Amino acid sequence: MTIKRYFAVLCFILPCALAQAGTSRESVPLPTPAIGDSWTYQYTDVWKGAKGNINRVEVAAIDEAGVHVDVRRAASGALLTQQLFSPEMNPVDRGAMHFAPSFARYAFPLAPGKEWSSDVTGNNPKQGKNWRYHIKGKVLDWEKVKVPAGEFEALKIVVEATYGAEDTFTKNGSGQLTETVWFVPELNNFVKLDYRDTDWQGRLYNRDSWELTTYVRKQ
C-alpha cells in the first residue's frame, strides 16, 4: 500500500471511529443544576406557524423540595411566574398546574432503550379541577440537534400521557399528550421540546415547540 493510499484509508476510518465513539456514551446520572443557571427558550405555536415570547428560566433556589426557578421575559426581565421542579428536573408546580408526584418527563439514570411509567394527579387550583395522568416514557437514542443556541449531542426522549378529569363522568376533558424532548446532560436541561395534545377522539388541538436560544452555567 502506497503512503498516499494508506493516508486516504486512515482519514476514512478515523472519522467513522470517532463518530461511533461519540454516540457510545454511558448512562446519564441525575442532573446537577446550580443557583444562577438559566435557560432561555423561544416559544413557537407550530400549529399556527407563529413565534411567541422568549422567556428565561433561572434557578433561584435548591432545597429538599427540589429546584425552584423564576420564569422571566428575556428582554425585560419581568417576572412571569415561579415554578418548582423535582431534583430530576421533572415539573412539580407550574404555577397554574401542580403535579403529585412530579410529571415524570425523566427517570434517571437515562440511557437509550430505558422505559418508565407513572401515575400522577394534576391539580389546577384556579379552576378547581383535578386530572389523572398515566405517563409512559422512553429514551430513544443519542441524536444531534441544532437549535439557536448551537448544535448539541442530546438524548431523544418521548413521553406520552393519557389524561382524564376526575370531576366529570363524560369524556370531555380527556385526551393524550406527547412530549418529544432533546435532553443535553452538560446543560442539565432540554434544548428542544415538541408538544402535541389531542382530545379523546384523537383530534389535534395543540402543537407547540420550545428551542434553547442561550444558556448560563454557574458550575
N, C-alpha and C positions, 0 to 999 in steps of 0.2 A: 504494500500500500504506500503510495507516494505521500510526502508530507502534506501537500495541498489537500489530497483526498482525506487523509487522517483528520486534518483540521476541520474539514467540512462535516465529517461524520460526528466529530466531537461537539461541534456547535449545534448539530441537530439533536444529539442525545441529551446534552446538559439542560436545555430549556425544558424538555419533557420531564426529566427527572426532578427539576426544581418545581415544576407545576404540580407534579404528583405529591411532592413533599409538602407543598403549601396547602393542599387540601386534606392531608392526613394529620389531623390535629387531635389532641387528647380532649377528653370531656371538659366542658366549661363549668367552673365552680360558681358558687354564689357571687353575685356582683358586690363590689366594694365602693359604692359612691361616697363622696366626701362633701362636707358642707361647703357651698360655693360652686360646686359642679353645676353646669347648666347645659341644656339642650334647646336649641331654637328650631322650631318647625314651621314650615309653610303648609297651611291647610288648603286643600283643593276639594271642591264639590265636583267629583268626577262625573256624576250624572249630568250636571248642567255644564260641565267643562269650564267652571269659573274658579279662579283662585280667590281664596279668602284671606283671613288675617294671618299674620306671622306672630306667633307667641313664643315666649321664652319660659321654660320650666327650670326653676332653680332650686337646688337643695337648700332648705333653710335650717333644718334640724334633723338629727338622727337620734332616736331613743328606743326604748323597749317596744313601743308601739309600731315603729317602722321608720320609714323615710318621709319626712314632711317636706312638701315643696310649695313654692309660690309660683303661680302662673301669671305672667305679666305680658302686656303688649311689648313687643320687641322694640318698637320705635319710641314710645313714650315712657315705658317703664311702669305704666299704670297697672296696679294690682287688680287682677280679674277674679281670682279665687285661690284658696289654699286647699291642698289635697294631701291625702295620705296614701302611701304605698307600703306594702309589706317589705321585709328585708330582701325578698326575691324580686322586688320591683313589680309586684302584682297590684292592681288597683284595689284599694280598700274603701276610701272615701273620695269620691269625685266631686264633692260639693252638692250636686243635685241627686247623686245616687251613692248609697252606702252598701257595700258588699260584705256578707258574713258567711263563711270566711272570705278571704280575698278572691277576686276573679282570677282563676288560675291560667293566666297567659303563659307563664313559665313554670317549670318544675325542675329545679336544679338538683344535681348537675345535668347539663344538657349535652347531648351527643346525637349524631344522625341516627334515626331509627327509634329514638325514645318516644314513648307514648304515655299519656296520663289521662285521668278523668276525675271530675269533681262535681259535687252538687252544692250550689250556693244559693243564698237568698239575696235579692236586690231590693233595697228599700228607698223609696223616694218620699222623704218627709213632707215636702211641699204639696205633693199630690195626694199624700196619704195612701199610697199604693205599694204593694209588695209583688215581686216576681220571683219565680223559682227558675234557676238555670241549671241545665245539665251540660257540662263542659267536657269536650274531648280535645286534647292537644297532641300534636305530633311534630317532631323535628324531622324535616325532610333531608337536608344536606347543607354543606357549605356552598355558598354562592357569591360571586362578585356582584355588587350592586353599586350603581352610580347615582348619587344624589347631589344637590347643590353644594353640600359640604365636602364632597370628594368621592373617591371610589374606595370601597371597603370590602373586606372578606367577611361575610356575615353568615350566621346560621339562619336558614329559612325555616320558619315555623308556621304551621297552620292550626288555628284554634277555631273550632265550631261549637256553637252553643244553641241548644233549643231552649226556649223560654215560654213561660205562660204566667198570666196574672193569677195571684192567689185568691183575689176577691171577686172572681167572676165565674159563672158557670157556662159562659159562652166561649167561643174560640177567638173573640175579639181581644186583642192584646197579646196574642201568642205569635210566635214566629221562630226564625232561625237567623243567627248572625254568624258571619265568618270573618275572622281577622287573619290576614297574612302578614307576618312580621319578619323583618330582617334585623336580627339582633347582633350587635358587634360587642364582643366581650371587653375589648380595650376601652370602650366608651361607656360600659355599664348600662347600655340602653339600646333601643332600636334606632336605626337610621331611616327606616321606612316602614309605614304601616298602611295597608289597604284594608278597608272596612266595607262589608256588604251586609245588608239587612233585608230579609224577606218576611212577608206575613205568613199566616198558617196555610195559605194556598200556594205559597212559593212565588208570590209576586214581589219583584224587587221594588223597594221604595226608598232605600238609602244606599249610596255608594260614595265613599269618601276616602281621602288619602292624606297622609302627613309625611313630609320629607324633611330631613335634617338640613338646615342651612348653615349653622355654625354651632360650635360647642366649646365648653371650657372645662378642663380637668385640673383640679387643685392638687391632686396627688399623682 
